[in-house]
Amino acid sequence: MCSRSRSGSSRTTSAMVLGVVLVLLTFATNRSLCSVAPHPATISVTSSVPTSSSSSSSSSSNSSPAPSDSTDRSHPPDEPDVTTARTTQPPTGTGTSRKDASAQGEQPPEGQIPLERLPSNTLLKYTAYKDVSILHFRIPTDTRTAFFSFKAYEESKGAFQRNCKPNDITLHLKAGSYPVISPENITFPKHFLDAEERFEIHSLQFKSDSTTRRLSIEGPHPGNWFAVAFISWTDPNNERIEQQGLAASCETLLMSEMSVANAQPQMLNVDVRYEGTLAAEQPEPKSFKFFVPSNVSIVTWRFTITQPCANCTDVSFHVQASALPTARNYLQNAIICPNQTGDVSIDFYPHESAWHYVDMDFMRENPPTSSGTIVAGLHANETIVTSDATNQTREERQRDSPPTSVPDPQSLAYTVELIYHAHEAAPDAASTMTPSTEETTRESVDSSDESDTLTADTKSLPNRSFDRYPVLRQTYREFFMFDYDLLPDVNGTVPVTLNLTAGIPALMKFDVNDVYDIGGTLSFAVAMRQDLKGSLIDARHESTNEHAGVVAEKLVDIQEEFVPELPAAMTTTTTTTTSTTTTTTTVAPSSTTEAEDKAKQSAGKANQTVIVCLRLEEPGIPTWPDKCVYGRHIYPAAIVINNTDADTNTGLVHVPFPEPGSWYVTLGLFCHGSEATARSTIIDSVKDFVRSYRSTLETMRPPCSCTDRLSYYRSCLADDACLSSLNETETLKIKECIMDAKCTGSRSDEMARKFEQHHKYATEQSVQGGVADSTCNSSVVFTISSSPCVAGRCGRFGRCYHYMSGGFVFSTCLCLRNYRGWDCTEDSQVPSSASILLASLMLTLSNLLFLPSIFYAVKRGYHSEAIIYFFAMFFSAFYHACDSGEEEFSFCLVKIGVLQFCDFYCGLLAIWVTLIAMSNIRHQFVSLLHMLGAILLAFGTELNKQSLWVFLAPALTGICLISVSWGLRCRKTKRCFPARSYLALYLPIGSVLVMVGLVCFAFLQTKQNYHIVHSIWHMVMALSILCLLPDRKTFHPKC
C-alpha cells in the first residue's frame, strides 16, 4: 500500500518549490468539486520511508513492504472502488494494514510508542482451532497507526540434536474478538454472518527462522485486539506418522511486540465555531474529535473557507466513528474545492454514544481521469461521470486566477461548526428510490456544472425512523450462555411476538460484553408461520444445562390477513450556489388511483416478506428486495423470510466469536398484493425498461444485432401505441441489445444491473420508508441468544469443548470420522462405512497371527512367554477395535486409555521375554529378569509410552544379554553357539522380519495408509517370534 511519507524535511530551493506547485496545479485542474476522496494518509509522492515497521527489541534490515493479502471486511460490495484507481492498497475493515518482512539491522521508525511485549508463546501444529495460540493486545484511543512485530524461532528440546528445520507460521489478527478462520479452506456454514460486515482479519505468513515480521495497521479500532498463531496447516493424510525420538524434537516459539503512533486531534463541541488553518506542508492530516450522544440522528459538519487558496489542491474530508478514518474505512467523505468561499455542509449518520474523528488534508495525488466518483446523497453503488462542462469550469477558474512566479505559502483558513439533529418521532416521507427516479436524479446531477449543493440549513439526509423495542438480558452459569427477550409487560408477562408494520422497521439493541461473551456464537432466529412446530434454533445438544430449553422452542401463534402495500416514490433534487454546497433528498408518496384502492380493499391474503439486518454499532435500513443500507454502505441482508411456505418462513444467522459492543437488529416488513403483481407482467416490465433507456439505441453500431431494424425500434419506443403493440420477441431483443457489450460497450454491465433492479421493482409492489402503513402488518417470533460452538453443538459427528489459551476461554468443535469444518458438517473426506469396517477388521484380525506363536511357545516349553504373547494379541486386538471403528463399528471393552496402556506394555514385554529366551541363560536368572523387566517396562510405559527409549532400552539390554551369553557359551564349549542351522536360517529370517516391521512402524506409516502398514507390523512381528524363539532341536549344537 502506498502511504504518505511522514518525514518532516522541508524544501530548500525555490526551484523545488516551483516544481511542486506546478505539479499540484496540474492535479487541481482535473478535480471535481465534490467526490469521494482517497484518504490523505494513503496518498504519497514517494514510498521510500517504510512506515510498516514496528518497534522491536531486535533490529532488522530493510525490505520492501509486501502488499496485503487480507480479506476485505468493510468495503461495501455494491460500491465502486474509486481509490484503487489512484493507488494500490489493501482492503480494510478496522484499518488499513501493511506488511514488511525484515531481517536484522533495521531501526524502528520515529514517533512510535512501545506499549506491549508479550512472553514467548509455544506454537502447535494446526489440526483444529484448539491448537491456536492466542495473543492479546490493547490499543489506546487516538491511535493513528498500530505497529506489530512478530518473530518466530525454533528451539531444540533434544540433548543430541541442535538443528531444527524452520516451520511455516500463520498468524491472523483481528479487533474485538478472536479471528474466525478456516486454514483448510473449508466453506463456513451458510447461516454465518457475512465476513464483509465484520472487522477485517489481517493475516501473515512467515517462517520460524528468527526473522522479524512487521505489520502496521492504519486507524485501528481502539480496545482489545486478538491474534491467533499456529504452525501452518498441511493435509494430515499425506504426512508421515513420526515416532517420538526418531524425528527432531523441536519447539516453535513466537515473540510479539506492539507499538503505536498517536494522533493529536482537536476537540470540538456542538454549535461552537472553531477557526483553523490547513497547511500543505503539514506531515499528517488535520484531525478533529467530537462526541455524539445517543439522541442524535444526523450530524452536520459545516466547513467555511474564510481565506481561499487558489493554488492549492482539493481538500479531502473523512469521518469515522471510534477510530481515525482510513482510505476505505469511514462513515462519509467528500472533496472540497479550496478556492471557493462560503459554507460547505456535509451530513452523515453517526454512531450512538461514540467518539467520532475527522481527517482533513490537501490531496497529494492526481485523481483518476476516468469516471467512477461517488456523489454524496446518492446510493453508494451509483457512479457519476464528470461532465466536460464541469471540467471546463474548473479550467476557466484556474486560468482566471492570477499567475504567480513564486507562489505564497499554500494554506487555507477556515472555520468549523458541528450541528446535531435529534431523533424525530416519524419522518414526513419515505426514503425509497425507484429505478425511474434514480435515472431522473442522475440526469439532474449530470446536467449541473457543480456537484450537489443546497442551502446550509437543510439536511441532505433523511432522518432514520425506527420502532424501538428494548430487550432484557438473561445470563446463565455456563460459559457464553445468555439470551435476550422483550421487556415484560406491566403484569410481568414477557411478550411472545414482535409486531411489525410496513414502513417503520423494528429495532432492537443489545450488548455483547468484552472478553467473557466473545468465545461462543451469537445467534438470531426469526419465524413467521403459525403452524411452525419446530424450534428456531436446534439446541438439542447432549450437555445437560438449564440453557438447553431456553435457546429456542418459541412458536409462532399469530397468522395475519395481509393486503397490498401503498407504493411510494422518491425524487432527488440538486441545486448549486457559489457559497454553499449541500445535497438534499425529498420524498413524495405516489398518488394512489381508485383502481389501486379497490385492489387493496379486495386483496385477500397477501405475500409478506421480512428483511432482517444485523450489525455492530450501526442500525441498518431493510431495503427491498434483499439489502440493508448502513449509512453509505449497502450489504446483503442477514435474513430474508416470507410467509409463502414452510421452507422460507424461518431465518437464522450465526455470529461466531462476536465482537463486543452494541449490536442492532432491524426488521422491515414488506407486503405484496397478488392482484397488483399479476397486473405487472414480465413483458410490461421489459417494455418499461427499454422505453426508459431508449437513448442507448442512438449509439448502437454493427455488429449489434439490433442495427438491421434500428430506425424502426427508435421510432416505436418513442410512440406509446407502437410500444404497447410490440410483440414479445421484438421487446426481448431490444432488451438484450441494451445489455449486450457489442451494442452498448462498457455500459452493458451497468445496463444489466439496472434491468435487474428495475424488474424487481416493477414486479414487486412494496412500501419502504418512514411512513407506517397500518394495512400491512404482521407478528414474528424471534430469539437472540449465545451458546458455545454453534447453538451449543457440533453436528452429529463433533463434540463441543472449551479451551483456554493466553488466559482467554473459547469454545470450538472437535470433529470425528474425518468430518471437518467449523461445525463438523463438511463430509468430503469422510470414508465409507465399508472402508471403515475393512480398516477395523485389518487392524484387529491381523493380531490372530500371534496364535501360531503362542502354540509353538507352549510346544517348546515357554509357558510364561506364551501367556505374554496371548495378552499382547488380546489387548492389541481390542485396542484397535475400540480405536479404529470411528464410533460406527468400534467396540470398547474398557476405557481406551486402559487398552492403550495394556497394548503398549504387553508388546514391550513380549519383546523382552523373547530376547531373554534367545539368550539361553540359567533358569534361576530367567524369573529374576522377567520380574525386573515387568516392573521397569510398566514404569516406562506409564511415563511415556511413545518414547523411543521405552523401545530401545529393553531391546539393547536384551541384545547385550544375548551377546554375552552366546560368547561365554562359545568360549566355554569351544564350539559355535547356537547351532549353525539356527544361525544360518532362523536367525536371519527372523531378523529380516523384525527389520521390515520396524521400518514399517517407524518410517512408512501415514494417516491414509495406517491400517495397512500397521497391520503388516502386527503380522511380521508375530511371524518373527516363530523364527527367533529357540527350539532345542535347532538351537543347541549337537554333540
N, C-alpha and C positions, 0 to 999 in steps of 0.2 A: 504494500500500500504506500502510495506517495504521501508523504507528510511534510508539513512546512518546517523548515529549519528553524530551530529555536536559538540559534546563535545571535548574540547581541551586537555583532560587528556592524559598524556604520560605514557608509560610503565615504571615501576620502577624496575623490576627484570629481570635478564638475562634469567631466565627460561621462563618467559612470552615472551620475545623477541624471544627465540629459538623456542618456540611452535608456535608462529605466523608465523615465517619464514617457518617452516616445512609445515604448512597448505598452505601457498602461493605457495610453491614449488609443492605441490600436485596438486593445481589448475592449475599451469602453464603447467603441463605435458599433459593435455588434450586439450590445446588451439590450434586452427589452426592459421595460420599466418594472414589471412585476413578474417574476417567475420563480421556479424552485431553485434554491441556491445550494450548491455544494458547500459543505461545512468548511470554513476557512482553515481549520486545523489540518485538513487533509489535502490542501492545495498548496503546491510548492513549486518554486522555480529551480530547486536543487534538492537532491536526496543524498548529499554527501555526508550529512551528520546522522548517524544511526540512532534514532530515538527509541528503538525497541529493546535496547539493552537494559537490564535491571541490575541493581546493585547486588553484589555477591562478595563473599569473603575471598573467593578465588578469582583472579583476573583472567580475561580471555582475549584471544586475538580477534581482529576484525573479520567480519564475514558479511556478505550481502544478505539483507533481510529476505527471507523466503516468503512468497505470497501465502496468505492464509487459505487453508482448505476446510475451514469450518463451515458448518451448515448455516444458512441464513435463517435466523429465528424471528426477525422483526420486519423485514422488508415486505410490504403488502404484495400478494401475488397479482392483484389486478392493477398495480401501479407501474407505469413505465420507469425503467431505471435510467434516470437522467444524469446521474453522477458518474456512471461508468464510462460515459462518452467523454468525460473530461480526464479521468484518471483511473487507473486500475486499482481497485481497493477491495478488501474482503467484505462480505456481508456482515451485518452487525445485529445484535439484539440488545445486549446490555452494554455495548461498547464495541468500538472497532479494534480488532486485535491485529498485532503484528508479531511475526516470529523472526528469531535470529539465532542460528546455531553458531556458537562462538567457541574458539579454542582459547588456550591460555594467553594472556597478555593484554586484554582489553580492559580499560578502566571504565567504570560506570559513568553515564552522563551526569553533568552537573544538575543541581536542583532537586535531586531525589532525596527523600527522607526514608531511611531504612526503618521498617516497622516490626517485621517478624522474621525470625529464623527458626524453623521447625526442627525437631530432632530427627535423626535418621530413621526412615521407615523401611521396613523389610517388605519387598515386593514378592508376590507369588505369581505363579503361572495361572493365567485366566482359564478356568473351566466353567465357572458360573459367577454370578455377581457377588457371591460370598467371598471371593478371592481378592476383591479390590482392597486397596489401602486408601483410607480417606484422609485427606489433608484439609485443614481448616484455616482460612484467613479471614480477617475482618478489615474492611476498607472504610476509612472515615468519610464523613461528608466533605463536600467541596473538593473532591479529588479530581484533578484534571486527567491524570494518567496513572495507572497502576502497572508496576513492573514486577514480573515474576521471574524467578531464576530457579532452574532445576538442574541437578547433576546426579546422575546415576552411576554407580560403580559396582564392581564385583569384589567380594571378599571371600577368600578360601577358608573353608571350615575343616579341611583335612590336614593331617600332620605331615603327609608325604607329598602333597600336591600344592603348588603355589600358583599355577597359571589357571585362569578361568576365562572361558570364552564369553565375550560380551553378548548380552541378550538384547532383543528388540523391546523397547519400553513404549507403552501407550499411556497417555495422560489426557484426561478430559476435565475441564474447568468450567464452573457454572456459578452464577449468582443465586443466592437464596436457598437452594436445596441441592441434593445430590443429582448428578447428571444421569439421565435415563439413556442408556447406551445399549447397543447390540453389536459386540465385536464379531459375532458370527454372521453379520449382515442378514439377520432374520427380520422379516417384516413384523412390526408391532401389531398387537390386536387391533381390529378395525374400530373399536369403540374408544380408542385412546384420543385425547385431545390433540389436535394438530400441533406438531412441534413448532411451526412458524408463529404460533400465538403464545409461545413461552420464551423465557430468556434463552439467549443463544448459548450453545455449548462450544467452547474453544478447545481445540484438540491439538496435541503434539505427538509426534512420533520421533523417537531418537534411540540411540544405542547407550548401553551401560558401559561406556568407555571413558568415564570421568570427564567428558566434555560438557561444559555448561551450556544449557539451552535456555534461551530467554524469550519471554512472551510479554508484550506490552499491550494494554487494553485502554483505549481512549474512552473517557466518560463512563467509568464503571459505576454500576449501581452500588450505592453505599450499603454497608452491612456485611452479613456473612457470605463468604464465598467458599465453595467446596470443590475439591479436586479428587478424582479417583484415579489411581495409578496402579499398573499391573504389568507383568511380563506379557507381551502381546500374545493373543490367541492364535493357535495353529490347530489344524484339523487333528484331533487325537487318534482318528482311525489310522493315520499314516505314521504315527510316531512310535518309535521303538520303546517297549517297556524296559526301562533300565533298572537293573538290580542295584540296590544300595551298596556302595563300596566299589562297584565296577566303574561307575561314572564319576565325573568330577563333583566333589561336594562343595558347592559354592552358594553364597548368599548374595542376593541383589539388594542393594541399599540405595535409597533416594534421599538427597538433601534438597531442601526447599527454602527459599527466601522471598520476601516481598518488600518492596519499597514503593513510595508514591511521590507524585509531583502534584502539589496543591495549587488550586486557583485562588484568587483573591476577589471574589465577586462583590459588587457594590450592593448594599442592602436597600431595597425600595419599600415604600409604604403606599397604600392606596390613596388616590386623589391628592397626591403631592407631586409637584413638578420638580424634576431634577435636571440640572444643567451639566453638560459634559462636553468633552472634545474627543473625537475619534481621529487618531493619527495613523498615517500609512506605515510609519516606521515602528509601530508597536509590535513586540515579538509574539504576543498572544492576543486572541480576540478580547474585546471588552466584555466583561461578564457582569451580569446582574442577578440578584437573588431576591425572591419575594415569596411570602407565604399566602396560600389561598385557603380560606376556611371552607367548611363543608356546605355552607349555604350559598355558594357562588356557582352559577350555571355557566357563565361566559366571562372571559377576561378580555378586555380591550387594551392593547398596547398602543398608546398614542405617541408617535415619534414626530417631533417638529424640528426641522432644519432651520436654525437661526442664522447660520453662516455657511452657504453652499460652497462646494468645491468643484470648480469647473473642470479641473484636470484629474480628478480622482476617478477611480473605477467604482463600479456599483458596490453598494453596501449589502452584505448578506445578513439575514436575521434568522436565528434558530431558537426555539424554545423547547424545553423538555422538563418533565416532572421528576423530582427526586435526584436526578443526576445531571451533570453537564451534557448538553446535546453533542451529538456526533454527526457524521456525514449522512447517515440514514436513520439514526435513532432520534427522532424529535416529534413533538406534537404538531408543530406548524412551522413553516419557513416562508421567506419571501425575499425579494431583492428590491432594494430601494435606490432610486436614482439620486446621486449626491448633489446634482446641480439644480435641484428644484427647491422651492420654498413652500412652506405650508405644512399641514399635518398629514401624516400617514398613519392610518388606524388599521391595526391587524388584530383580528378576533380569533380566539381559539377556545376549545373546551378544556378546562383544567381538570386535574385530579383532585379529589376531595381531601381536604386537610393535609396538604402536601406542600413542600417547598418546591418552587419552580425556578429554573435557571434559563437565562437568555444570553446568547453569544452574538455579538455584532462585530463585524470586521469588514475591511475592504476586500474585494475579490482579488485573488492572486493569479488567476489563470484565465485565458480566453475561453468563453463559453463555446459549446458546440455550435457549428454553423447550421446543422440540420434541425429539423423540428423535434419536439419532444419536451417542451417545458410545460409545467403544470401551473394553471392559474388558480389562485385562491378563490374559493367559492364554488368550484365545480367538483364533481366526483373525482376521486383520485385516479380513476382509470381513463380519464379523458385527456387528450392531448390537444394542444393548440399550436398551430403553425404561425409563427410571427409573420405578419404581412409585410410586403415591401414598403407600404406607406409608413409603417412604424419604424422600419429601419431608416427610411429616408428622413423621417422627422429627427431621429437621433443624429444622423449625419449632418443635417442642417443645423441642429443645435450645437454640434461640435464646431462646425465652420463659423457659426456666429460668435462663438466665444473668442475673446481677444487673444491673439497669438502672443506667446512669451518665449523669449530665447532661453532664459533661465527661470523656471517656474518657482513660485513661492513654495514654502513647505506645505506638503499635502496634508491637510487636516480639515475636519468637519466639526462645526459647532452645532449642538443640538440640545433639545430638552425632551425629557421622557416623563410620561404620566401613565399610571395604572388606573383603570376603571373596572370595577367589579359589577356584574349584573347578577342580581339574586335570582333564585328559582322562582318561576311563575307557576301559578296553580294549574293553568292549562293554556297552551298556546292557541293563537287565533286560527291557525290553519295548519294543514298537513305539510309535510316536507318531502313529498314523493315527487320525483322527476320521471316522467314517462318518456319514451323514446321520441315522441313528437316534440315535446317541449325541450328535450335535450338538444335536438337539432336546431330548434329555434334559438336556444341560448347560444349555441356555438356560432351561429351566423351573426348574432348581435355582437358577440365578443370579437369575432374576426374583422368585423367592419369598423371597429373603433380604432383610432390612432394610438390610443394608450390602453393599458390594461385596466382591470376593474377599478372603478373609483366611485365614491359616493360621499355624502355629507359625513362629517366627522361624528355626528351624534347618532348615527344609525348603525346598529349591529349588522354585520354581514352574515351572521349565523343564526338560525332559528333556535329558540330555547328547546331543550330536550325535556319532554314531559313523561313522567313515569307514575304508575300506580304502585306506590311503595308498600311492601309487606315486611314488617320486622319479624325476625326469627329468634328463637331461643335455643341455646346450645345445651346438649346433654352429653356429658363426658362419662366414660366407663373406665373400669380399673385397668384393663389391658392396654398395652402399647397401641397408639394410633387409633383408638376406638372412640369415636364421637359422632354425633349427628345433630341436625338442626330441624326444628319444627316451627310452625307458625305459633305466634303467641296465643296463650289460652284466652278464651272469651271471658266475659265478666262472671260467668258461672263456673269457670275453671275447666271448661271443655276445650280441648285442642281441635281446631277446625280440621276436617278431613280433606277438604278440597280447596283448591285455589281458583277463584273466579276470574275469568278473563273477558275483556271487552275489546272488540276490534278498534284499532286506532290509538289505544293507550297501552303500551307494553307494561306488563307487570315486572317489578324489580324487587329482588331480594339480595341483601348484602350480608355476608357472613365472613368471619375471620378464621384464618389458619395461623396458629401460633408458631413462633420461631422455634426451631430445633426439635422440640418434642412432638410436633404434629407432622413433620415433613417426611418421616420414614415409611409411611404407608401409602395408600392410594385413596384419593378423594374421588367420590362417585356422585353423580347426579342422574336421577332417573325420573321419567315423567310418563304418564299414561292418560288416555282419553276415554276408553270404552267402559261401559257399564258391565258388560258380560265378561270382562277380563278377570280370570280367576287365578292367575299366577302371580308371582311376586315380581316387583320391579327389578330387584337385584337378587340373583340366585345366591342366597347366603347359606345354603345348606352345607356348611363345612363341618368337618369332624370335631373340631375343637368345641368343647362344652363351655360356653361363656354366655353371660347374660345378654350380650350384644347380638347373638345369633338370631334372635327373634325380632330384633329392632331394625336391622338393616333393611327390612322390607315388608312384604305382605300387606301393603296398603292397596286396597282395591278401589276401582272407580265405581261409584254408585249413583252417578247422575248422567243422564243422557238427554241432550238438549235437542229441540227442534230448531233448525237453523234456516236463515233466509239470506238472500244475496246481499252483498255489501254495496255501499254507495261509492262509486269510483270518484277519484279526486285527481286533479291535475295541478302541476306546479309550473310556474314560469319564472325565469330569472331575468332581471334587467340589469344592465351595466351602463353606467354613465361615467364621464371623465371631466374633472376640473383641473385647473392648474395648481390648486392649493391643497387639495385633499385627495387621497387615494384610498378608497374602500370598496367593498363589494356587498351587495345586499341581495337576498333571495326572498321573493314574495310568493305566497302560495294562495291559489284561488280554487275553491272546490268547483268542479264542473257541474253544470246545471243538469238536473235530473228531469228527463222528459216524462210525460204522462205515461208513455208505454213502459218506461223503466219502473215507474211507481207501481203500475199494475203487475209487472213481472215480479217485483219484490213482494207484493202482497200475496200473489198467488203461488209463489215458490213454496214447495214443501220442504223437506229436509235437505239442507244444503251441505256441500262438502266443506269441511273445516280443516285448516292446517295451522299448526302451532310451530313457530320457529323459535329456537332457544339459542341464546348467546351466553357464553361463559368466558369470563376473562378476569385477570388480576388487575386491580386498581382502576378499572375503567369500565363503565357500563356500555353495552352495545345497543344499537338500534336494529331490531329484526327487520329485514328488508326482503321483500318478495323477489325471487322465489326461494332462495336458499343462502342468503348472505347476511352478514352482520356488519354494520358500519360503526367503527370506533374512531370518532373524530375524522381524520383524513385517511384512515386505513380501512380497507374492505377485506374481510376474511370469510371463508365458508362458515356457515352456521354449525354450531356444535351438535345440534339435534334438529331434525325436521320430522314431524309426525302429522298424521291426519286420521280422520275417523272413518275412512272408507273400508278398511278391512283389518283383521287381527294382526296381520304382518307389519302394518305401518302405524298402528296406534300406540306403540310404546317406543320410547327412545332412551338411550343410555350413553353416558360419556364418563370415561375414567381419566383421572389426572394422577399418574404415578409420581411419587415424591413431589407433592405440590409445593410451590413457592409460598413462603409466609406473607401475610398481608391480608388486605380486604379483597375478597372475591365478589364479583357481581354476576347474578343470573337474571337475564331478562327474557321474558316470554311474550311473543307477539302472536295475536290471533288473526287469521285471515279467512274470510268466508267466500265461497264461490257458488253462485246460483247456477243450477243446471240449465235453466232455460236461457239465461244470458250467455252461457258458454256455448250452448248449441247454436245460438244466432251467430256467434263469431266463428265462422268456419275457417278451416285452414286456408282455403283458396282466397277468402276475403282478406285474411291477414297478409298473404303474399302480395295481393294487389295493392293493399295499402302501403306495403313496404316499397314496392317498385315505383309507386307514384311519389313517395316521399323522396326517393333518391334517383329520380329520372334525370337529374343533371349529369349523372355519371355516363349517360349514353352519348353525351356530346363529345367525349374524348375517346370513344371506342374506335379502334382501327383493326384491320386484319392483323393476325389470323383469328380474331374474335369471331365466334360462331354467329353472333347477332348482326354482323355487318351486312349480311345479304338483305335484311329487311329493316335496316336501322332507321330509315326515314319513316316507315310505317309505325314502328314502335314509338318513335318520338312524338309523332302526331297523336297516336292513340292514347298514350299516357297523359297527354295534355287535355284530352276530351273525356269527361266522366262517362258519357254514354258509351263511347267506344271501349273504355276500360272495363265497364261492367259487363259488356258482351264478349270480352276477350275470353277465349277458351282456356281450359286448364293447362294444356300443353304449352301454348304460347306464353302464358303467365309464368309458368315454372322455368321456361327457357330464359326469359328476361332476368328472372331472379338468379339463375345460375351464372349468367353472363356478368351480373353485377359483382358476384363473389368469385369470379374467375380471374386468375392472375394475368391471363392473356388479354383480358379486356380492361381491367382496372388497375393492372400493375401492382405497385406496392400497397395500394389501398384495399386489396382483395381480402386480406385477413381482417382489416378493420370493418369492412362491409359484412363479413361473415359473423363477426361478433355482434354487430348492430342488428343483423337479422335475427339472431338467436334471442337477444333481449326483446326486440320488437314482437317476435312471435309469442314469447311468454306473456308479455303484457296484453297482447291482443286476444289471446285465448283464455286468459285467466282474469276474471273480474274480481279485483281485490281492493281493499282500502288499507292504507297505512298512513300514519302521520299522527298529528297531535289532537285530532277531534274524535271523541268517542262515538261509536255507532251502537246504540242500545239494541238495534235489531240483530246484531251479530255478537253473541256471547256464548261462553262455554265454561265448563269447570274441568279441572285436571287434578290428578293426584301426583305428588312428587316426593322424592326423598333426597336429602343432602346428607351424606354420611361419609365416614372414613373408616378404613379397616386395613389390616395387614395384607400384603401381597395384592391380589386382585379380588376384591369383595371377600376377603378372608380365605381364599382358596387358590389352588393352582391347577385347575382342571382335574381330570380323572387320574392323571399319571404324574402328579407332582405333590410335593409337600412344602408347606409354608413354614419358614423358620425366621427367627430373629437373630441378627448378628450384631456385633459391636466392633467398630474399628476407629481408632483415634479418639475413643470416648463417645462416639456417636452411634446410636442404635438405628438399624434399618431392617426392614423385612424384605425377604426375597424368596423365590421358589427354587427348590431343588427337584430336577426332573428325573423320572425313571424311564426305563425301557427305551432309551435313546430319544425320548421326546425332548424337544428343545423350545426355545422362545421364552418371552417374558412370563407367560402364564402356562408353559408346558403344553401347548396345543399344536406346535409345529411337528408334523409326523413324517417329514420327507426321508429321514434316516431310520425310521422305526423298522426293525426286522420283522419278517412274517412269523406267524406262530410256528410254522413248520421249521424255519431256520432256528428259532429259539429252542424248540424241542430237540432238534438234531444236535445243537451245541451242548445242551444239557446232558443228553444221553452219551455223547462222546466223552465229556469230562468225567461222567460218573462211571460208565461201563468200562472205560479204559483201565480202571483200577482192578478189574477182575483178573488181569494177567498176574496179579500177585498170588493167585490161587496155586499155580504150579510151584511157585517159590515156597509157599507155605507147605505144600505137600512134600517136596523134596527136603525141606529143612527138618520136618518130622522124621522122614525116612532116614536121613543121615544122622539123626540123633541130636539135632539142635532145637530142643523144645522151647527154650526161652526165646530164641530168635524167631521161631515160628509164631509165637504169641505176639511178638512185637510187629512182625510183618502183617499179621491179621489186623491188628488195630490200626496200623498205618493205612491199610486198604480201607478199613471201615470208616475211619474219620475223614480220609480224603474223599471218599465217595459221597458221604453225607454232607461234607462241607460244600462241595461243588453242586450237589443237589439243592442246597439252600441258597447258594450264591449266584448260580447261573440261570435260573429259571425265569428271571425278570418278573417275579411275582405271579406269573401265569402258570408256570409249571414247577415252581420252586416248592421244596418241602424242607422245613427246618425242624430237625429233631429236638434241638435245644437252641439257645441263642447262638447267633452266627459267630459272635466273639469267642465263645467256648469251643465251637467246632474249628475255628481257625487256629486257635492255640493248640488243640489236640492234633490237627493235621500237621502243623509245622514241627511240633515236639516229637510225634511218633516217626515222622520222616527222618529227622535228625538222629533219633535213637536207633532207627533201622540202619542208618549208615554206620553208626558207632559199633553196634554189635556185630555187623558183618565184618568190619575191619578187625575186631577182636578175634572173631572166629578164624579169619585168614592168618592172624599172627601165630596161631598154634602154640600159645603159651600154656603154662601149667594150669590145671583145673582150679587149684586153690587161689590163683590170682584172677580167674575169669569173673567170679561173682563180685570180687572187690572192684574190678574195673567197671563192671556193669553198674553197680550202685553209684560209683563215683561219677560216671558219665551221666546217669539219670538225674542226679542232683544238679550237676553243673549245667547240663543242657536245659533243664527246667528254668534255672536262673537266667541263662542267656536268652531263652525264648521269650520269657516274660519281659526281660529288659529291652530287647529289640529283636523281634523275630525275623525282620527283614535285613538285618545287618549281615554284611559279608563275612565278618569274623565269627558269627554264630555257625556258619557252614565250614569255614576254614579250620577253626580250632579242632573239632573232632576229626576232620579229615587228615590234617597234618599230624596230629598226635597218633592216629591210627597207622598212618604210613610209617612214622618213626618206629612204632612198636613192631610193625611187620619187618622193617629193615633190620632192626636189632635182633629180633627173634630168629629170622631166617639166617642172618650172618653168624650168630652164635651156633646154631644148629649145623651149619656147613662146616664151621671151624671144628666143632666137636666130633662130627662123624667123618670128616674129610671127604664128604660127598656133597653133591649138589642137592639143595633143598629149596623148594619141594621137588616133586617128581618132574621129569622132563616133559611128560605128557601134559601136565598142568601148566608148566611154563611155556610150552610151545603152542598150546591150543586154547585152553580155557581162560588163562590169564589175558592173552592178547584180545580174544573176542570180548571178554567182559570189560576190559579197559576201553576198547573202542566204543562199546555200547555206552559206557559211562561218559566218555568224552562227547559222543553225539548228544546225549541227554543234557550235559552241561552247556554245550553250545546252544542248543535249542532254548534252554531255560534262561541263559544269560544274555543272548545276543539276537535271537530271531523273533521273539515274541512282540507282537503289536496288538492293539485292541481289536483289530479286524480279524487277525488270524489266531487269536489267543486260544480258542477252543481246539484248534488243530494242533498247534505246536505244543501246547501244554499236555494234550492227550498223548502225543508222541513221547514226551518226557516221562509220563507215567509208565508207558509200555516198555521203553528201553531200560528204565531203572529196575522194573520188575524182572525183565529178562536177564539183566546183568547179574542179579543175585543168583540165578541158576548156574551161571558160569563161574562166579567168584567164590561162592560158598564152598568150602573144601569138602571133598569126598575122600574118605580114607583109601579107596581103591586107586584113585588117580592122584591124590595129594602126597601121600607118603611114598618115598622111593622104596623099591623092592630090594630086599637084601641079596 
